[in-house]
Amino acid sequence: MIATVFGLVRSQQVRLPRLLALGVLGLVGVIVGLAIGLGDTEDPLKAGAQLVNSFGLSLYAPVVTLVFASAALGEPVEDGTLAYLWLRPVPRWQVVVGAWLATLSAAGPLVIVSLVLAAVATGGGGSLVAGTVVSASLAVLAYSGIFCALGVFVRRPLVWGLAYILLWEGFVALAGAGAAKLAVRSYTRSILADMTDVPLRLATVSPATSVIVPVAVGLVGLVLASRRLRTMDVP
C-alpha cells in the first residue's frame, strides 16, 4: 500500500511547470554563488555559508518542500481522491508514509542538488559542500513532516505553510535565541555553522541537538498526520 500511495502522490506532485518554477528559483542561488566565486571575495567560505543560510535554508528548502508536501495529502483531501484510498482496509500510517516518501523523493534531490551547486560555485571548499548537504537534508526531512501534516489539518495548506515560513520562521523566530529554538532553521543553520566553522546569527544549538530535533520534528509530523487521518471524515 505504501508503494501504491507513493506512486499516486508522486504522479500528482511532479509536474513540469512546478519543476521548472522551482528549478528557476534554485538557479538564482547558483547565479549568486557564481558571483561570489568569480568576484573578489576575501572569504568565499564565509560568503558561501551566508548564502546557503540566507537563501537555501531560510527560503529555498522550506518553500520547495512546502510545495511538494502540501500537495501530498492536501490535494487528495481537497479534490476528493483520498476517498479511493479509504476503500482499502489499510492502516492510515501507510498512507502518510507513502505521501511522505514521495515528498522526500521530489523535494530532496531538487533542494540538495541546487544548493550544492550554489555552494560549489562560491569556491567555499569541501566543508561548505558537506555542511550544505547535511543541513539541507535535515531541513527537507523536518519540513516534509510538518507540511504533510498541515495538508490534513487545514484547507489551503500552501497558504498556511507560506505564512509559517515567512512570518514565524522569517520574523518571530529572529527575536532571540529562545524564540529561534522553535524554528527548524535554527537547527539547520547551527549544523551548517558547526561544519564550516562560520559563525551565523542565532546558530547556537549543539551539533547533536541540531540533528536530533529536525528528525524528531519530521517524525512527530507523521504521527500527527496519521492520527488525523484515522479520525477525519473523507467525502
C-alpha positions in Angstrom: 0.0 0.0 0.0 2.9 2.4 0.7 4.2 1.8 -2.8 0.7 2.5 -4.2 0.3 5.8 -2.3 3.9 6.7 -3.2 3.2 6.3 -6.9 -0.1 8.1 -6.8 1.2 11.1 -4.8 4.4 11.2 -6.8 2.5 11.5 -10.1 0.4 14.4 -8.7 3.5 16.2 -7.2 5.9 16.0 -10.1 4.5 18.3 -12.8 6.7 20.1 -15.4 5.5 23.6 -14.6 6.1 23.1 -10.9 9.6 21.7 -11.5 10.5 24.5 -13.9 9.4 27.2 -11.5 11.3 25.7 -8.5 14.3 24.9 -10.7 14.5 28.6 -11.8 14.3 29.6 -8.2 17.2 27.3 -7.4 19.1 28.7 -10.3 19.0 32.1 -8.6 21.1 30.7 -5.8 23.6 29.2 -8.2 24.0 32.5 -10.0 24.6 34.3 -6.8 27.1 31.6 -5.9 28.9 32.2 -9.2 29.0 35.9 -8.5 30.7 35.2 -5.2 33.1 32.7 -6.7 34.1 34.9 -9.6 34.2 38.1 -7.6 36.9 39.5 -5.4 35.6 37.9 -2.2 38.1 37.9 0.7 36.5 34.9 2.4 34.4 32.7 0.0 33.7 30.1 2.7 32.1 32.7 4.9 30.2 34.3 2.0 29.1 30.8 0.8 27.9 29.8 4.2 25.9 33.0 4.5 24.4 32.4 1.0 23.4 28.8 1.9 21.9 30.0 5.2 20.0 33.1 4.0 18.8 31.7 0.7 19.0 27.9 0.9 17.9 27.1 4.5 15.7 30.1 5.1 13.9 30.2 1.8 14.6 27.6 -0.9 14.5 24.4 1.2 11.3 25.2 3.1 9.4 26.6 0.1 10.3 23.7 -2.2 9.4 21.2 0.5 6.2 23.0 1.2 5.1 23.0 -2.4 5.5 19.2 -2.7 4.4 18.3 0.8 1.2 20.4 0.8 0.2 18.7 -2.4 1.0 15.2 -1.0 -2.1 14.8 1.2 -3.7 18.3 0.9 -4.6 18.0 -2.8 -6.2 14.5 -2.4 -8.2 15.7 0.6 -9.5 18.8 -1.3 -10.3 17.1 -4.6 -11.8 14.0 -3.0 -9.4 11.5 -4.5 -8.3 10.5 -1.0 -11.6 8.7 -0.7 -10.4 6.0 -3.1 -7.6 5.1 -0.6 -10.2 4.8 2.1 -11.9 1.9 0.2 -8.9 -0.3 1.1 -8.7 -1.5 4.7 -5.1 -0.5 5.4 -3.5 1.4 8.3 -3.6 5.1 7.9 0.0 5.4 8.7 0.9 3.7 5.5 -0.9 6.4 3.5 1.1 9.0 5.4 4.4 7.3 5.0 3.8 6.8 1.2 3.0 10.5 0.8 6.0 11.5 2.9 8.4 9.3 0.9 7.0 10.8 -2.3 7.7 14.3 -0.9 11.2 13.4 0.1 11.9 11.9 -3.4 10.6 15.0 -5.1 11.9 17.8 -2.8 15.1 16.2 -1.6 17.1 16.0 -4.9 15.9 19.4 -6.1 16.9 21.1 -2.9 20.2 19.3 -2.3 21.4 19.5 -5.9 20.5 23.2 -6.3 22.2 24.2 -3.0 25.2 22.1 -3.6 25.8 23.6 -7.0 25.4 27.1 -5.4 27.9 26.1 -2.7 30.4 24.7 -5.2 30.1 27.9 -7.3 31.2 30.1 -4.4 34.5 28.3 -4.1 34.0 27.8 -0.4 35.5 24.3 -0.4 34.6 20.9 0.8 33.4 21.8 4.3 30.8 24.1 2.8 29.6 21.5 0.4 29.4 18.9 3.2 27.6 21.3 5.5 25.2 22.2 2.8 24.3 18.5 2.1 23.7 17.7 5.8 21.8 20.9 6.7 19.7 20.8 3.5 18.8 17.1 4.1 17.8 17.8 7.7 15.7 20.7 6.5 13.8 18.7 3.9 13.3 15.9 6.4 11.8 18.2 9.1 9.7 20.4 6.7 8.3 17.4 4.9 6.8 16.0 8.1 5.4 19.4 9.2 3.8 20.2 5.9 2.5 16.8 5.1 0.6 17.0 8.4 -0.5 20.5 7.6 -2.2 19.2 4.5 -4.7 17.1 6.5 -5.3 19.7 9.3 -6.1 22.8 7.3 -7.5 23.8 3.9 -5.2 25.7 1.6 -2.0 24.3 3.3 0.2 26.1 0.8 -1.0 29.5 2.1 -0.7 28.5 5.8 2.7 27.0 5.1 4.0 30.2 3.5 2.7 32.2 6.4 4.6 29.9 8.8 7.8 30.2 6.7 7.6 34.0 6.2 6.0 35.2 9.5 7.1 32.7 12.1 10.5 31.5 10.9 11.3 34.6 9.0 10.2 37.2 11.6 9.1 36.0 15.0 11.9 33.4 15.4 14.5 36.0 14.8 13.6 37.9 18.0 16.1 36.0 20.1 17.8 32.7 20.9 14.8 31.4 22.8 12.3 32.0 20.0 14.8 30.7 17.5 14.7 27.3 19.1 11.1 27.0 18.0 12.1 27.3 14.3 13.5 24.5 12.2 16.1 26.8 10.5 17.7 27.4 13.9 18.9 23.8 13.9 19.8 23.6 10.2 21.8 26.8 10.3 23.6 25.6 13.5 24.7 22.4 11.8 25.9 24.4 8.9 27.8 26.8 11.1 29.4 23.9 13.0 30.6 22.0 9.9 32.0 25.2 8.3 33.3 27.0 11.4 31.5 30.1 10.1 29.5 32.0 12.8 25.9 32.6 11.8 23.3 34.6 13.6 21.3 32.5 16.2 23.3 29.4 15.3 23.7 28.4 18.9 22.4 24.9 19.0 24.8 22.0 19.7 25.6 19.6 16.8 23.8 16.6 18.4 20.7 18.6 19.0 20.8 20.1 15.5 20.5 16.6 14.1 18.1 15.1 16.6 15.4 17.9 16.6 14.8 18.1 12.9 14.5 14.3 12.7 12.1 14.3 15.7 10.0 17.1 14.2 9.6 15.3 11.0 8.5 12.1 12.8 6.1 13.9 15.0 4.5 15.4 11.9 4.0 11.9 10.5 2.4 10.7 13.8 0.1 13.7 13.9 -0.9 13.2 10.3 -1.6 9.5 10.8 -3.8 10.2 13.9 -5.7 12.9 11.9 -6.4 10.5 9.1 -7.8 8.0 11.4 -10.4 10.4 12.8 -11.3 12.7 9.9 -14.3 12.2 7.6 -13.4 11.8 4.0 -16.1 12.6 1.5 
